[in-house]
């Protein structure tokens, strides 16, 4: 790889990492290409990105994105996205089905984190679920008023009859 190609990769990654709320580092030794394609497919559905990057290039890109505190060793596959919960769910879901895929460390909400925090984030409800809960909470008083008015109407009808 030439210096210009390396510089381009670093620039693209550092820009992506600046916008990412979660950058997760995983070990992928022993996974087949089809397994990795499965991970990419899951990630694409959750608007996350997956890439195998040399540790030196990833370290430089992370430093440019003001992310420090995690040391990269051995082989790593990086998964990152703008939604920390969705990105954590991608990695945790894939790790459940693949023993060779191991979560090592991460930056979650721009803080250095361990695998336990990634797994904890994966258990949280997603954005859509939270919006659904919020909508149900807001609609509850209106629903109760509707039931109350309907019951009052039926009572008045029975009294009139």
N, C-alpha and C positions, 0 to 999 in steps of 0.2 A: 504494500500500500504506500502510495507516495505521500509526501508531507501535505500537499494540498488536499488530497482526499481525507487525510486524518483531520486536518483543520476544518474541513466541511462537516465531517461527522461530529466533531466536538461542538461546532457552532449550532448545528441542528439539535443535538442532544441538550446542550445548555439552555437553549430557548424552550424546548419542551419541558425540561426540569423546572424552569422558572415558573411555568404555568401549571405544573402538576401539584396536586395536593397530596399525592402518594407516589413514592418511588420504592418499589419492593425488589429486593435482591434474593434470588432463589438458586439453589443448586439443581442442575438438570442432568447430571451424569447418568448415563444408562438409558435415557429416554430415546425412543425412536423418533424419526422425522415425523411420522404420522401423529405421534403423541403431541409433539410440539405444534403441529398444525391444528390439532384439537384445542390446545391452549390459545393459540392465536384467534381461532374462531370464537371461543368464549369471550376473549378480551374485546374483539371487534364488536360483539353484540352489546357490551357494556361501555363502549367508547374508551377503551384502554389500549395501550400500545405495548407490544412485546418485542424485545430485541436482544440478541446476544452481542455483547460489546466487549472489546478488550478492556481489562481492568484499568490500564493506564489512561486510555481514552475516556472511560467512564469517570474516573477520578478527576480528571481535568475538567470535564463537563460539569460535574457536581460542584466543584470549587467555583467555577464561573457562575453557577446558579446559586451561590451562597449556601450550599448544603455541605456541612462538614460534620464529622463525628462518627462516620462509619468507614471501616477499613475493608476494602475488597480483597478477597483471597480466593485462590483456586478458580474454578469455573463458575460463571454467573450468568444468569439470564435476568434481564431487567424488565419489570412490568410497571408501567406508570400510567396515571390518568388524572383528570381534573376532579373526580369525585373519589375521595379517599375510601368511603364505604364500599362503593361499587368495585373499585380496584382491589380492595382487600377480599371481597367476595369472590372475585375471579380467581385469585391465587388460592384461597382456602378451598374453594369448590374443586379446583383442579388437583390440589394436593391430596384431597380425600380419596380420589380415584387412582392416584399414582404414588406408590411408595418411594419411588426414586426421586420424586420432586419434593424438595425440602425448602421451606422458607427460612432464610438466614437472618436477614435484618431488613430495615426499611427506614424511610423518612415518611412519617405520617403527619400531615398538617405541618410540614417543614421542620419537624423535630426528629432526631435520630431515635429509632425505636427497635424493639426486638420482635421476634416472631409471635410472642404472646400478645402483644398489642395489635398486631395485624389480625390475628385470629379473633380477638375481642371486637375489633371494628367489623369483621365479617359477620358477626352475630347480630349487629345492630340492624334495625329496619332500614331499608333503602329510601331514597328520596320520594319515590312514588307512593310507598307504603305510608310514609309520614304525612304526605299531603292528603292521602285518603283518610287517615286518622283525624287530621285537622278538620277536613270537610265534614266528617261524621260528627265531630264535637260541635262544630258550628251549627249543624243542621238539627241537632237533638232538641234544643228549645223550640224551634219552629215545628218540629214533628209533634212534640208534646202539646203545643198550642192547638195544632190541627186536630189531634185526637180529642182534646178537651172541648173544642168547639163542635166537633161532630157528635160527641156524647150529649152536649147541651142541646143540640138541634133535635136529636132523637128523643130526648126526654121531653122537650116542648111538644113534639109531634104526638107522643104518647098521651100527654096531658090534654091535648086538644081533641084527641079522638075519644 
